[in-house]
Amino acid sequence: MIPEFFQTWLNSNPNNPTIAVIVGALLVFIIARFVVARGLIYLTTRTQNKWDDILIKHLRPYRLAWVAPLIIIYLFAYLWAETEGFVATGSLFLIVWIIVLTFTSVLSAVNLIYESQATYTGVSIQGYLDLGKIVFLAVGTILSVSLITGQSPVLLLSGLGAIAAVLLLIFHDTILALVASIQIAANDLVREGDWIEVPGFNADGDVTNISLHSIKIQNFDKTFTVIPTYKLMDVSYKNWRGMSQAGGRRIKRSIYIDIQTIRFCDQEDMERLKKMELLKDYIPTRNWGPDGASQNALPRSTNVGAFMAYIEAYLRSRPDLHKDMTLLIRHLDPGPNGLPIEIYVFSNTTVWEQYEAIQASIFDHLLAVVPEFDLRVFQQPTGKDFAAITNRAV
């Protein structure tokens, strides 16, 4: 209710209403911006929590302060009879979009706060928040059209059914992305921080961001690969999270033995090999005689069998391997490259550099000890081998 003296002053001059509204809007803006907004920012700097800093940063109080003068202009738009509709519609339009942008920014802040928690496990909610942003933008668009056309928002919503097919075409990728995001989150398929391989997109690295429309992967060469979220559900990929959670990474590699060097062991071999500490439990269980006649109850050993026993004892003696996971040494099918002796074990670390160092240490040692068993590692002939044959022939 406007006081009578103020109404008299407004009517005394055609410019007075404009001056009054501008002054009132300016005063309200100063209070909203320099008192309320700045006060909120000051309070957040005085707290120890980080989440309020993130929230205020995305809330952007200085931008939100513009709502106060716009409300004043809207409430007193009737003072300009000739342009009342234009002024009211324009101020409401600006209020709607400032509020819509504020809500979408707050959703971004919610995602950052969620991911900054100590209990964050990598399960992303950004896809759902992106969907919320789309809803706010859609509501803002409908209200804007309603303000401009003067039609009821309900009437506009009822007309959406007629253009549903067009909307499906326009938002085809968004709908697919939404379904894929729900599947990924519900089944816990991929989290931020997971190491995944996606051969179809030449991606191999850590997931840095999962949004409604895309999954961002930083490859180990420091490049980035961005994959549409719904495409991840159409291609095969490998997630190494299970390896990280188990705390052990598999080592699976073979040493190829020249088949021509495999033979039965004799007494001389026994005398030499029993000096190895790692074979002290193996030697008494094997027949080392020349023909096996004196100890038929014991299996006759070969040099490759002794080598495999040494490998197992050596691996079990290493403290950097998991003993409660698979530890296996086995023959694979002989082939043109010799007899593969496969080592199948797990390191007790998943750190890449340490894993590679453990693997290198194991095979450095085993390749160096092969000659102790009168065995030879197979490799393709080189120029030096052919030169030696030529020299012998000459």
N, C-alpha and C positions, 0 to 999 in steps of 0.2 A: 504494500500500500504506500503510494508516494505521498509525502506531506504536501499540504495545500500550498505552502509558500514556495516549495520546490517546483510544483506543477505550474505556479504562476510565473516563476522565473523561466521555466522551459518555454512557456507560451509567449513570453515577451519578445523573443528573438528566434527566427528560424534556425540559426546556427547553434543556439544554446544546447539543444538535445545532443548534437554531434559532439560538442565540447564536453558535455557531462559524461557521455558514454566513453569517450576517449580517455578522459581523466580517470574515471572509475576503473576502466580496463587496465590502464597503466599502473594504478595503485595496486590493484589485485595481482598484476603480473610481478611487480616488484616484491610484494610479500611472498608470492609463490616461489619466485626464483631465488631471491637473496635471503629469505628467511627459512622457508620450508625446505626447499631443495638443498640449499647449502648446509642447512642444519642436519639433514639426513646424511649428506656426504661426510660432514664432520664427525657425526656419531659413529659411522662405520670405521673411521680411522682410529677411533679410540678403543675399539674392541680387539680381542685376540683372534677371533674367528676370521677365517678367510672366505667363508661362504657369503657373508653379508657384503664384502667388498666386490665379489663377483656379481651378486644380485644388483647392487646399486650401479655398478658399471654398465650393466645391460639395461637396467631400468631407465637410465638416462634422465634423472630428475629435471635437468634444465630443459629438456625437450618437453617433458610432461607438464612443466609449469605453464606452457602455452595454452593448456586446456582452460585454465582459470579465466584469462581475458576473453577467450572465445565464448565461454558460457555467459559472461556479462553481455557481450555483443548480441548473443542469441536471445537472451531474456529481454533486452531492450530494443530488439529489432522493430517493434511496432512503432517506435518513435519516428521512424522513416516510413511513412505510410506508402509512398510511391515505390519504394524499393524493399519493402519489408520481406517479401518472399525470397528475393535474391540474397539479402543479407542473412536471413535465418537459414536458408539452405546452404549457403557457403560456409557459415560458421559450423553448422552441424556436420557438414562434409569433412571439414578439417578435424573436428573433434573425433569423429569416427575413425579416421585413418591414423591419428596420433595414438589413439587407444589400441587399435589393431597392431600397429608397429611396436607398441610397448609390450603387448601380450606376446608377440612372436619373439621379441628380445628376451623376455622373461623365460620363455621355454628354452632358449639357448643357454641362459644362465643356469636353469635347472639341470641341463645336461652336463655343464662344466662342474657344477657342485657335486652331482652324482659321481662323476668320474674322478673327482679329487678326493673322495672318501677313502680312508685307509682300508675299508672292507670291500672296495671295488674289485671285482674279479674279472673284468673284461667283458661282461655281458652288456651289450650296448642297448640303450633305450632311445637312441637318436632317431631311429626309424619311426617310432611312435610319436615323438615330439615333432618330427617333420610333418607327420600327418595332422597333428594338432595345428601347426602353422598353416597348412593348407585350408583347414576348416575355418580358422580365423580370417584368412584372406578371402575365402568364399563368402563368409558372412559380411565382411566389409564391402565386398563388391556388390552383393545383393542390396545392402542398405544404401549404398551410394546410388545405385540405379533407381532404387525406390525414391530417394530424395530428389533426384533429377527429374524423373518422370511423374512423380506424384502418385504413383501406384502403391498399393499395399504390398509389403514384403510377402505376405501369405499368398497373394495372387501371383506374384512372381515365382514363388516356390512351386505353386501348383502347375505352372507352365513348364517347369523343368522336365516333367515326364514326356512332353512332346519332343524335347531335344535330347533325350537320354542317349539315343544312338550316336548323336554327334559328340556328346560328352565322352562316351566310351572310346570313340576314336581319338579324341583330343587327349584324354588321360589314360590311353592304353598302357603306356610304359609305367605310369604312376601306379595304376592298379596292379600290374604285374609285380612292381617293386614292393608294393604294400604286402601282397601275398607272400612274396619271398622273404621279406623282413620278418613277418610273423612266423614263418617256418624256421628261419634261422634262430630267432630268439626262443621259440617254444621248444625246439629240439637241441638247443645249445650247440649248434654246429660250428659257429665261428665267433670268436670274441676279439675285441681289440687287444693287441699284444701277442696274438697267436702267430706262430710261424706256419705259413701255408705255402704249398706249391700248386700252381694252376698252369699246367703245361699248355693248355689251349690259348692262354694269353701271355705266355712266356713270363709268368710272374713267379718269383721265388723270394719270399722275404716276410717281413713282419706286417701284420695288419695295424695300420695307424688310425683308421677312422671307418666307422660303419654308419652310413646315413640311409635315408629312405631310398635314394636313387643309386647310390654308388658305394663301393667298397674300395678304400685306398690302401695300397700295399707299397711299402718301401722295400725295394729289392736290395739284395746284399751288395750290389754295386752302387748303391745310394740313389738309383733312379726310382721313379714312382710309376706304378701301374694302377690305373683306375678302371675297375670292372663294374659294369651295371649290376646292381644287386640281384636282379632276376636272372641274369646270365650265369651267376655262380651256381644256381640250381639246375642249370642245363648241361654243365660240363663236369668232368671228374676233377677232383682236387684232393690233395693230401694235407691233413692238418697234423702238425707235429706236437700238439698240446699233450697228447697221451705220453709221449716220450719225456716231455718236461715234467709232467706230474709223477711219472714212475721214478724219475731220478737216475735213470740209466739210459745210455745210448748204445745201440747195437754196433758191434764191429763184425763185419762179415767179409772176409777176404781169403783168398787161396794162395798157397805156395805150390808151384808146379814142379814136380820131381821128375827128372829124366828116368824113364822106366828102365833103361838099360843099366842103371846103377843099383837097382833093387836086387837084393840077394839075402840068403839065410845068414844068420850070424854064427860065428864059431867061438872057440874058447879064447882066442886072441882078442876078439871083439869084446867078450865079456870082461876080460882083464882091463881093457882100456876104458870101457864105458862105466864099470862099477866104481870108478874113481869120481864119477859125477854124483854129487850129492842128491840131485833131483831124481836119480834113477835107483836109489838104494832100496826102495820098496818094490820096484819092478823086476829087478834081476832075479831074485829068488823064485819068482813065479813062472819063469820061462826056461825052456830047454835050450841050452847053448851048445850042446854036443854036435859033432859033425854030421851025425845021421839020425839022432833022436832015439837010438836003440836002447840006451841005458835009462832014459827017463820018458817012457812012452806016455805016462800019465800027464806030462806037461806039454803044452803046445810049443812047437818049435818057432823061435822068434826070427823075425827079419829085421834088417836095419831100418826099414821104414816104419815097422811097428815100434821099435825102440825110439825112433824119432818122435812118433805120435805120443808115446808115453812121456817123453821129455817135455813136449809142448804142453800137455795137460798139467804136469807137475809145475812147470814154469808159470803157467797162467794162474794156477791156484795159489802160487806163492806171491803174486803181485797184489799189493794192498789197494791199487787203484781200479780193480775190477770187482763187479758184483758177484758174490759167491752164491747168493740166493736167487739169481736169475740163470737162464740157460747158459751153460758153459759146455761147449761141444766141439770136438775135433773129429772130423770124418773124412772118408774117401768120397770123392765124386767120380763120375764115370771117366775112365781113361780116354784120352783123345790124342789128336795130332800134337798137342802141346805137352804131353806127358800125363802124369797122375796128379790131379789136383787134391791137395790136402787143405780142406777148408777149416778155418778158425771162426767159430761162431760164439762170441761172448758179448758182455755188456760192460761198458765203463761205468764207474760210479759217479760220473759227472756228465752234465749235458752242456757244459760250457764248450763252445766250438773249439777255441784255441787249445784248451786242455785235452779235449777229446782227440784232436789230431795229433797232439804230442804223445799221448798214450799209445795210439795206434802205430805211430812211427817207431816208438821205442820197442814195441813188441816185435814188429817185423824186422827192424834192424838187427835185433838179437837173434831171431830165428834164422834169418838168412845167413848170418855170420856163423851159426853153429851147425848148419847143414853138413859141411865137409867132415865134421867130427864123426859122422855116421857113415862115412864113405858114400854119401849121396851127392848128387849134383842137381842144382836147380836148372830146369829147362829154359832155354831161350833160343829164339830163332838165330840161325847162323848169320854172322856179320862178315864184313870184308876181311877182318883179321883172321877169321876161321878159314875162309877160302884161301887166303894167302898161305896159311900154315899147311894146308893140304897140298897146295901147288909146290911149296918148298920141299915137302917130303917126297913128292913124286919125282922132283928133279934130283 
